[in-house]
Amino acid sequence: MTWVITSLCRDCVDISCVEVCPVDCIVEYKGDDKTSWPNMLYIDPEECINCGVCEPECPWEAIFEDEQVPDVFEADTALNAKIVAIRDQFEVPEKDDKPVPTPEQVKANKEKWGYTS
């Protein structure tokens, strides 16, 4: 695996990262199991080319290199990896017009997940 989208994306889902990805490896779950697959984006580890262009584009600061994923988000690495087994239930999301979060919103989201950078 190369890059991981963490729970900082959960229920925030900004697709700025999707728009810059040259290989369309950033996807969202379209299946029925919303308990196992929360409302967030995921990086398909077999499609990712490790270019890193997604990371600076994420306004929620939710993307990390796999070796740099904070301990609080360790489970997200495994969750992103599980995409491979059910790839047909994911697709690249369509463009939306969500506003960019404020620095206060980003800070509050990090606090919600127990992450201090």
Secondary structure by P-SEA (a helix, b strand, c coil): cccccccccccccccccccccccccbbbbccccccccccbbbbcccccccccccccccccccccccccccccaaaaaaaaaaccccccccccccccccccccaaaaaaaaaaacccc
